[in-house]
Amino acid sequence: QMQLIESGGGLVQPGGSLTLSCTASESIFSTKVMGWYRQAPGKHRDFVARSTSDTIFEPQYNKDTVKGRFTISRDNTKNTAYLQMTDLRPEDTAVYYCTAGRILGGGVAYAPDYWGDGTQVTVSS
């Protein structure tokens, strides 16, 4: 099994910002598309965003929840993906999971193959 390691979670006030990091092995990072999911208490995991491992497809976001507030990026020199979160709201409170997977169907679908253990993000005054 391969492991993804998230970090950067914590307590943030509403309207604040936070950046999550996800470090993967070189073999994973060089061949997989990195992404983020989240799971709020009592709910299932929801898609947040995905990046790319090449220049074919643009990053994609869950436009109903985070579009315009979150930004996903990759640093290939560090084998690390980031999720920059701004204008955080209480409803953003969740465990955030880093993923590594594949883009299918000409960019329509994203299929995670590996999951991190998650990092807690709490937005509260």
ZAMARGU-4260 file (C-alpha; in steps of 0.2 Angstrom, whole numbers, plus 5000, padded with zeros to 4 digits):
<rodrens>
0) 5000/5000/5000 | 5005/5018/4997 | 5002/5032/5009 | 4997/5050/5007 | 5001/5062/5021
5) 4990/5077/5024 | 4994/5092/5035 | 4989/5110/5039 | 4972/5107/5046 | 4967/5117/5062
10) 4955/5129/5069 | 4951/5145/5059 | 4939/5159/5061 | 4925/5162/5049 | 4932/5172/5034
15) 4950/5166/5038 | 4962/5156/5027 | 4971/5140/5028 | 4982/5130/5017 | 4982/5111/5017
20) 4997/5101/5011 | 4998/5083/5004 | 5014/5074/5002 | 5015/5058/4991 | 5029/5047/4986
25) 5038/5051/4970 | 5030/5036/4961 | 5013/5041/4966 | 5015/5060/4963 | 5023/5058/4946
30) 5010/5046/4939 | 4993/5051/4948 | 4982/5066/4948 | 4981/5074/4965 | 4964/5079/4973
35) 4955/5083/4988 | 4939/5077/4996 | 4930/5082/5012 | 4918/5074/5025 | 4908/5084/5037
40) 4901/5076/5053 | 4887/5064/5049 | 4889/5066/5030 | 4898/5056/5016 | 4913/5062/5007
45) 4911/5075/4994 | 4923/5080/4980 | 4932/5097/4983 | 4945/5099/4969 | 4957/5090/4958
50) 4973/5095/4950 | 4982/5088/4935 | 4999/5079/4932 | 5001/5087/4915 | 4994/5102/4905
55) 4980/5093/4896 | 4966/5096/4909 | 4963/5111/4919 | 4960/5110/4938 | 4942/5107/4943
60) 4932/5112/4958 | 4916/5108/4966 | 4907/5124/4960 | 4892/5122/4972 | 4903/5123/4987
65) 4921/5129/4985 | 4923/5137/4968 | 4930/5154/4969 | 4936/5152/4987 | 4948/5137/4986
70) 4963/5134/4974 | 4972/5118/4971 | 4990/5117/4966 | 5005/5106/4964 | 5024/5108/4968
75) 5033/5095/4958 | 5049/5098/4966 | 5042/5093/4983 | 5030/5079/4978 | 5017/5090/4986
80) 4999/5096/4982 | 4991/5110/4991 | 4973/5116/4994 | 4973/5135/4998 | 4956/5139/5006
85) 4950/5157/5008 | 4934/5165/5015 | 4931/5150/5026 | 4914/5146/5032 | 4907/5136/5046
90) 4900/5124/5034 | 4918/5120/5027 | 4921/5111/5044 | 4926/5094/5039 | 4940/5081/5038
95) 4949/5084/5022 | 4957/5070/5013 | 4970/5070/5000 | 4968/5059/4985 | 4979/5052/4971
100) 4970/5045/4956 | 4966/5046/4937 | 4956/5057/4925 | 4944/5047/4915 | 4932/5050/4901
105) 4942/5064/4893 | 4942/5074/4909 | 4924/5072/4914 | 4928/5059/4928 | 4940/5059/4942
110) 4944/5042/4950 | 4954/5042/4966 | 4966/5027/4968 | 4974/5031/4985 | 4967/5041/5000
115) 4976/5049/5015 | 4970/5048/5032 | 4963/5065/5033 | 4966/5082/5042 | 4953/5091/5052
120) 4948/5108/5047 | 4936/5117/5060 | 4929/5134/5055 | 4922/5143/5071 | 4922/5159/5080
</rodrens>
